[in-house]
């Protein structure tokens, strides 16, 4: 096996272990509550030592929020795959489908809704989540600027359009998450997101000014 193959295998193994720890931890958080669950409890659930768990996650908060770091890459890839001529609002809506898919994934959906409740009800988790959403917004704004540049209609440096549209879309995402939690178990995140984005959209921003 080559060095590159070995590195790839190690990375896949690490992701698999992180996933196992995260799933066990989330089940405990839902069952016992976030504050009442300790790293020792999580370690025992996966047959590892506390030190071993800390090799994969620095804290309990990171176990819950770490997955959003991976979502950023998937969302940006989805945004890049959208047609260049598609309205920005539509592209952003479709980009959020990445998060909707995670919320509705078979075998995972039953944990997503209660974990979202825990995030919104735990100040430290909510602060970390909002910070990650801001990082996502920054990445999306950069992508929208690159897209406009490639189309030959670049945004001026002081044009608030890409950041304003992105902030509005992410505001709809948060509103949809609150609506989804309020409507559980009947509602879906996809439906709530559609309603939220329709409330603000679908006006397309004015043409860019270079």
N, C-alpha and C positions, 0 to 999 in steps of 0.2 A: 504494500500500500504506500502510495506516495505521501510526501509531507502535506501536500495540499488536501489530499483525501482524508488524511488523519485529522487535519484541522477542521475539515467539514464535518467529520464524524463527531468530533468533540463538541462542536457548536450545536449539532442536532441533539446530542445527548444532553447538553446543558439546557437547551430549550425544553426537552422532554421532562427533565427533572423539575425545572421551574414551573412547568405546567402542572405537574403532579402536586407540587407543594401548594401552588395557588388554588387548585381545585379543592384540596383538603382544607386549606385555611378558610376559603370562602364558605364551605359547608359548615365549619365551626362558627364562623362569624354569624351566619344566619341562625344557627341553632342556639348559640350561647350569648351572642352579642359581641360587637367588636371589642369593646373595652374589657369585657370579662375573659376574652380569649388571650392566652399568652403564647409566646414563641415556643415555650416548652410544650404546650398543648399541641401546637402545630407539628412540632418535631416528633412527638409521640405518635401522632396520627399517620405520619409517613415513615415511621421507623428510622428516624435520623436523630442525630444529636442537635442541640441548640446551635452549636458552633457550625455544624454543616448547613443548617438552614440559613444562617447568617452569611454563608459563602455565596448564596444565591439571592438573598434579599437582605437589604440593610435594616429593614424595619417592617412592622406590620403594615404601616401605611404604604410602603413600597409594594407589598404583595397585592394590595387592592389596585393601586394606581399604575403599577409598572406596565400593565398591558396596554395602556394608552400610548406609551412610547412606541409600541409596535404598530398601533393603529394609524399613527401619523404617516408612516411610510406607505401603508396601504391606501390611505386617503389621497395622498399626493399622487400615487400611481394611478388611482381612479380618475383624478382630476386631469392628469396629463393625457389619459385615454379618451377624454371627451372630445367631440368634434370642435375644431377651432372656431367655427362660425356659430356654435351654439350659444344662446343667451347665457350670460354668466350666472344668473340666478338658477337657471335649470341645471347648469353644470355643478353648482354647489349643492343643490338638492340631491343630485345623483351621487355626488361624492359622499354625502352622509349615509348613503345606502350601505357603506362599509360598516358603520356602527349599527345600523338596523339589522344587518345580517348577523352580527355577533349577538345581538339581543334575542334573535329568533332562531339561533342555531340549535339543531336537535341535540338533546342531551346536555345543553348548556343553558337553555332558556329559563329553566326553573330557578336558576341561581341569579340570573342577571337582574331581574326586577327587585328582589330583596337586597341585593348588593347595592343597587342604585339608591334604594331607600337609606341604607346605612351610610353611603357617601353623603347624601344630602342632609342627613341628621347628625353627622359627626363633624364638628368644626375643622379639625385638622385635616380630615379627608377632603372636605369640601374646598378648603383653601388649596390643597395640592391639586385637586381636580381642575379648579378654575385656572390655576397656574399653567397646567398642561394644555388646557383649551386655548389660553393666550399664546402659548408656543405654537400650537396648531395654526392659529390665525396668522401668526407671523409667517409661517411657512407657506400658507395658502396665498397670502398677499404677494410674496415673492414669486410664486408660481403664476399668479394672475398678471403680474408685471412682465414676466418672461413671455407669457402667452401673447400679451398685447405687443410687445417688442417684436416677436416673431411675425405677427400679423401686419407689421408696418405701421401700427397706430399706437406708439408707446405713450404711457402716462407721463406727464410732467412730474418732476420730483415732489412738487408741493400739491399734486392732485390727490384729494382725499378719497376719490372714488373707490379704488380697490380695497382700501381698509374699511371704508364705511359699509360697502356691500358685504364684505366678509364678516364684519362685526354684526351686521343685521342678521345674516344667515346663522351665525353661531348663537345669537340671541334667540332665534327661532328654535334652534336645537335644544337649548336649555328649557325654553317654554314648553316644547314638546315632551321633554323628559318629565317635567312636573305634571303635565296633563296626562301622560301615560300612567304615571304612578297613581294619580287620582282616579283613573278609570279602571285600574286593575281589579279583577282579572279579565274584564271584558275587552278592554281596549288594547290597541297595539301601538308600538312606537312608530311604525310606518304611517299609520293613520293620523296619529297626533302630529307627526312632523309635516305631513301633507297639509293639514289644516293650519298649522302655525305659519308655514311658508306662504300659503295662499293668502293669509291675512296681511302680510307685509308686501308680498309680490303681487303680480309677476312683472311689475314695471322694470324695464331694462334701463340701466344707467345711460346717461347721455354719452355721445361720442367723446372719446378721449381728446385731450388737448396736449399736444407735444410742446 
